[in-house]
């Protein structure tokens, strides 16, 4: 563990210091908090915002509880990744710390199967699905379909199955990644994907942003390449469904990140997370409607009141997007060039490079493989997308052959 002198302010423990936590960690530092961050990766980029860092996995519940107790933290938060959300809620309850989610609601947000069951109980629109526990299971969901590990995120253990002969291999992969030893097979819903970012206060859900989620094709099926605001696909029914989903899961306070597909019969719920979106969604929200979701999530974690007046979205720009940077397929990173030129592109608000020299790139398959991102605004959605293309084209990840490094 490493640390520097403590600034004035409350002590906040942040579970994770990777790309998904960068915005919240930066905000916590700006607010003058004493930031304790943990991650199993010593090179996690978010450590630069921490006053104290700990090399602990975000899934090590006992280690997290010991650290929280020893540091005397006043709040604990798990932004951007699913599984630690439930850990944060349980640890907070045992240490009698404030927390926006109770352990039961948090457990629902990290299990796709438990979510599907709850959605069915409340009659919420969702794709057909089936739980399986062996590769050769009798599956009633027809191909094409998607096979997932129900307790993973970021496309880990996920496969798009085009024909039934591919199903056993896809199930075996999902079972290997699954924490619970089961997999879920889901019907494909044809239609665009959207994300809803919102926040709840005392049981009232406030939708803040709806973005279109543009994704990669196989073999990186489902990995987001761009989040675009405003959405071209969503209608008012998206807000109605998002409100009903948050209520069904029992989220009364704190942030919510919801993914839906807009099918021929309307929005279908794909999955819910009781946290901030992991793709710089909070930073996008701040730029487009002036609501600082990172600061609000920190307030909720510390037990500080959030006023409804802080949740009134007021559009500030005509369009915006987060464009993720696709890494080279292989090689060891030597340097990243063109960053300052990209920052100079009109409309660029934030630019993140996730990897340091020495990082070994592999095939681009899951969300964690992305190499960086740029947040950019414009007078229209189309202008924001064009500026993002320009900025992304300027950045180069220069690599050398891995054998040459050895």
Buried (B, 14 or more C-beta within 10 A) or exposed (E): EEEEEEEEBBBBBBBBBBBBBBBBBBBBBEBEBBBBBBBBEEEBBBBEBBBBBBBBBBBBBEBBBBBBEEBEBBBBBBBBBBBBBBBBBBBBBEBEBBBBBBBEBBBBBBBBBBBBEBBEEEEBBBBBBBBBEEBEBEBEBEBBBBBBBBBBBBBBBBBBBBEEEBBBEBBBBBBEBBBEEBBBBBBBBEBBBBBBBBBBBEEBBBBBBBBBBBBBEEEBBBBBBBBBBBBEBBEEEBBEBBBBBBBBBBBBBBBBBBBBBBBEEBBBBBBBBBBBBBBBBBBBBBBBBBBBBBBBBBBBBBBEEBEEEBBEBEEEBBBBBBBBBBBBEEBBBBEBEBBEEBBEBEBBBBBBBBBEEEBEBEEBBBBBBBBBBBBBBBEEBEBBBBBBBBBBEBBEBEBEEEEEEE
